[in-house]
């Protein structure tokens, strides 16, 4: 067991490094460009402000936050950056008894 944990944290295993701000801004700019192309409307959004207000979080949450801001701008011509906690991923589970035995019979 000790060997496993020593090996698991050794240099033999890949590690995920934090995304640099410049790369994150580049990614979010692409999200904004795609959104604007899809909806045919130019929207003025401050990506640095979004990053700052969301704080330290996952890349997925930055993307979700940016999309939320874009939706608000598109619909209301104003926005408020959401709290990162409100953008958390919903956990989905299958219902164990969704299919009846009759559904499985051929």
HELIX and SHEET records of a PDB file:
HELIX    1   1 UNK A    2  UNK A    8  1                                   7    
HELIX    2   2 UNK A   21  UNK A   39  1                                  19    
HELIX    3   3 UNK A   47  UNK A   54  1                                   8    
HELIX    4   4 UNK A   59  UNK A   76  1                                  18    
HELIX    5   5 UNK A   84  UNK A   87  5                                   4    
HELIX    6   6 UNK A  101  UNK A  104  1                                   4    
END                                                                             
